[in-house]
Amino acid sequence: MSDVMTAKETDKVLSAVQALQRRVEELEAREAIREVLGKYCRGVDRLDHEVLMSCYHPDATDEHGFFTAKSAKEFADRAIEGARLGFERTIYSLGTILIRLEGNIAHVESYCTSAKILNIPDDNGQKQMRLSGVRFVDRFEKRNGEWRIAYRRLMGEWGIFHPTPTKTVGSFKHPPDETMPMLGRRDKTDPSYSI
């Protein structure tokens, strides 16, 4: 029995290594894309312009329903200002994420639900909240080693407006009688930045 591999055995090992390398690269791409999607939610919820811009290539287009932005900066400017003026609080949560990779391009469809406490009261003068279901239909591109959004189209699926129960807003304290609120903050003083 020889310790030397035949050319056929060597080719088989090299082929297996290459297949494994391609699979690892695919998994890395998928994880990088999911990371960008999560950062997008954080950027909107925390009103973080820098984080939101980092999700897009500078020349990206975002068709966001009531406006179309032709750059990452334009989108971040409008989204942050709109969230600041329109909502007291927001929370975005990702659900199903479908990713189809084609080299340095990825076609991505993400399902997202959001809850927002609106700054505009309802017809009775009460705080109101909006629950929404949307999909982000994205084209991601890998440029200079980074996956970011090159094109996004927001697809609204459903929305519900509802009066905000008074016990919902400001009721998260631990323990309930202490002064340290558990409410998140809409800026970089949120505890998530210090962890």
WOFENFEN-V31596 format. One record per pair of residues at least 12 apart in sequence whose C-alpha atoms are under 10 Angstrom apart, sorted by the first residue. I is the first residue (numbers start at 1). J is the second residue. D is the distance in whole Angstrom. If there is no record, write none. Layout:
I|J|D  I|J|D
//
This chain:
26|101|8  26|102|10  26|103|9  29|99|10  29|101|8  29|103|10  29|104|9  29|105|10  29|106|9  29|142|9  29|145|10  29|146|9  29|147|7  30|97|10  30|98|10  30|99|7  30|100|9  30|101|8  30|106|9  30|108|10  30|147|9  31|147|10  32|142|10  32|146|8  32|147|6  32|148|9  33|55|9  33|97|10  33|99|8  33|106|9  33|108|9  33|140|8  33|141|10  33|142|10  33|146|9  33|147|6  33|148|7  33|149|9  34|94|10  34|97|8  34|98|10  34|99|9  34|108|10  34|110|9  34|147|10  35|55|9  35|147|10  35|148|10  36|51|9  36|52|9  36|54|8  36|55|5  36|56|9  36|140|10  36|146|10  36|147|8  36|148|7  36|149|8  37|52|10  37|55|7  37|93|10  37|94|8  37|97|9  37|110|8  37|136|10  37|148|9  37|149|9  38|55|9  38|92|9  38|93|8  38|94|8  39|51|7  39|52|7  39|53|10  39|54|8  39|55|7  40|52|6  40|53|9  40|54|9  40|55|6  40|56|9  40|92|9  41|90|10  41|91|8  41|92|5  41|93|7  41|94|8  41|112|9  41|114|9  42|90|10  42|91|8  42|92|8  42|93|9  42|186|10  42|192|10  43|55|9  43|76|9  43|79|10  43|80|9  43|92|10  43|186|9  43|187|9  44|76|9  44|79|7  44|80|7  44|83|7  44|84|10  44|90|8  44|91|8  44|92|8  44|186|9  44|187|10  45|80|9  45|83|8  45|84|10  45|87|10  45|89|7  45|90|5  45|91|6  45|92|7  45|114|10  45|116|10  45|184|9  45|185|9  45|186|6  45|187|9  46|80|9  46|83|10  46|84|10  46|89|9  46|90|9  46|91|9  46|184|8  46|185|7  46|186|4  46|187|5  46|188|7  46|189|9  46|190|8  46|192|10  46|193|10  47|76|9  47|79|9  47|80|6  47|81|8  47|82|10  47|83|7  47|84|7  47|90|10  47|185|9  47|186|6  47|187|6  47|188|9  48|76|9  48|80|7  48|186|8  48|187|6  48|188|7  49|72|10  49|73|8  49|75|10  49|76|6  49|77|7  49|78|10  49|79|9  49|80|7  49|81|10  49|187|10  50|73|9  50|76|8  51|76|9  52|72|8  52|73|9  52|75|9  52|76|6  52|77|9  52|79|9  52|80|9  53|71|9  53|72|5  53|73|6  53|74|9  53|75|8  53|76|6  53|77|9  53|148|10  53|149|10  54|72|8  54|73|10  54|76|10  54|148|8  54|149|9  55|72|8  55|76|10  55|140|10  55|146|10  55|147|8  55|148|5  55|149|6  55|150|9  56|71|8  56|72|6  56|73|9  56|75|9  56|76|9  56|140|9  56|141|9  56|147|9  56|148|5  56|149|5  56|150|6  56|151|8  56|152|9  57|71|8  57|72|6  57|73|10  57|140|9  57|141|8  57|142|9  57|143|8  57|146|9  57|147|9  57|148|6  57|149|6  57|150|6  57|151|9  58|70|9  58|71|6  58|72|5  58|73|7  58|74|9  58|148|9  58|149|9  58|150|8  59|71|5  59|72|6  59|73|9  59|74|10  59|149|10  59|150|7  59|151|9  60|72|6  60|73|9  60|74|10  60|75|9  60|139|10  60|140|10  60|141|10  60|148|9  60|149|7  60|150|4  60|151|5  60|152|8  61|74|9  61|75|8  61|138|10  61|139|10  61|149|9  61|150|6  61|151|5  61|152|6  61|153|8  62|74|9  62|75|7  62|136|10  62|137|10  62|138|9  62|149|9  62|150|8  62|151|6  62|152|5  62|153|6  62|154|8  63|75|9  63|136|10  63|137|10  63|151|8  63|152|6  63|153|5  63|154|6  63|155|9  64|79|9  64|136|9  64|152|8  64|153|6  64|154|5  64|155|8  64|156|9  65|153|8  65|154|6  65|155|7  65|156|8  66|154|10  67|79|10  68|152|10  68|153|9  69|151|10  69|152|10  70|151|9  71|150|9  71|151|10  72|149|9  72|150|9  83|116|9  83|118|9  83|119|10  84|119|9  84|186|9  85|118|9  85|119|7  85|120|9  86|116|9  86|117|9  86|118|6  86|119|5  86|120|7  87|115|10  87|116|6  87|117|6  87|118|4  87|119|5  87|120|8  87|128|10  87|129|9  87|130|10  88|116|7  88|117|5  88|118|6  88|119|6  88|120|9  88|127|10  88|129|10  88|169|10  88|186|9  89|115|8  89|116|6  89|117|5  89|118|7  89|119|9  89|129|9  89|169|10  89|183|10  89|184|9  89|185|9  89|186|8  90|114|7  90|115|6  90|116|4  90|117|7  90|118|9  90|129|10  90|130|9  90|131|10  90|184|10  90|186|9  91|113|8  91|114|6  91|115|5  91|116|7  91|117|9  91|131|10  91|184|10  92|112|7  92|113|6  92|114|4  92|115|7  92|116|9  92|132|9  92|133|10  93|111|9  93|112|6  93|113|5  93|114|6  93|115|9  93|133|10  94|110|7  94|111|6  94|112|4  94|113|7  94|114|9  94|134|10  94|135|9  95|110|7  95|111|5  95|112|6  95|113|8  95|135|10  96|109|8  96|110|6  96|111|5  96|112|8  96|135|9  97|109|6  97|110|4  97|111|6  97|112|9  97|135|10  97|136|9  98|110|6  98|111|9  98|137|10  99|138|10  99|139|10  99|140|10  100|139|10  101|139|10  101|140|9  101|141|10  102|141|10  103|141|9  103|142|9  104|140|8  104|141|6  104|142|5  104|143|8  104|145|9  104|146|10  104|147|8  105|139|7  105|140|6  105|141|5  105|142|6  105|143|9  105|147|9  105|148|10  105|149|10  105|150|9  106|138|8  106|139|6  106|140|5  106|141|6  106|142|8  106|147|9  106|148|10  106|149|9  106|150|10  107|137|8  107|138|6  107|139|5  107|140|6  107|141|9  107|149|10  107|151|10  108|135|10  108|136|8  108|137|6  108|138|5  108|139|6  108|140|7  108|149|10  108|152|9  109|135|7  109|136|6  109|137|5  109|138|6  109|139|9  109|152|10  109|153|10  110|134|8  110|135|5  110|136|5  110|137|7  110|138|8  110|154|10  111|133|7  111|134|6  111|135|5  111|136|7  111|137|9  111|155|10  111|157|10  112|132|8  112|133|6  112|134|5  112|135|6  112|136|8  112|156|10  112|157|10  113|131|7  113|132|6  113|133|5  113|134|6  113|135|9  113|157|10  113|158|10  113|159|10  114|130|8  114|131|6  114|132|5  114|133|7  114|134|8  114|159|9  115|129|7  115|130|6  115|131|5  115|132|7  115|133|9  115|159|10  115|160|10  115|161|10  116|128|8  116|129|5  116|130|5  116|131|7  116|132|9  116|161|10  116|164|10  117|129|4  117|130|7  117|131|9  117|161|10  117|162|10  117|163|9  117|164|8  117|169|9  118|130|7  118|161|9  118|163|10  118|164|9  121|163|9  121|164|10  122|161|9  122|162|9  122|163|7  122|164|10  123|163|10  124|163|9  125|163|10  126|162|10  126|163|7  126|164|7  126|165|9  126|166|9  127|162|9  127|163|6  127|164|5  127|165|8  127|166|8  127|169|9  128|161|7  128|162|6  128|163|4  128|164|5  128|165|8  129|160|8  129|161|6  129|162|5  129|163|6  129|164|6  129|165|9  130|159|7  130|160|5  130|161|4  130|162|6  130|163|9  130|164|9  131|158|8  131|159|6  131|160|5  131|161|7  131|162|8  132|156|8  132|157|8  132|158|6  132|159|4  132|160|6  132|161|9  133|155|9  133|156|7  133|157|5  133|158|5  133|159|6  133|160|9  134|154|7  134|155|6  134|156|5  134|157|5  134|158|7  134|159|9  135|153|8  135|154|6  135|155|5  135|156|7  135|157|7  136|151|10  136|152|7  136|153|6  136|154|5  136|155|6  136|156|9  137|151|8  137|152|6  137|153|5  137|154|6  137|155|7  138|150|8  138|151|6  138|152|4  138|153|6  138|154|9  139|151|5  139|152|6  139|153|9  140|152|9  169|183|9  170|182|9  170|183|7  171|183|9  172|184|10
//
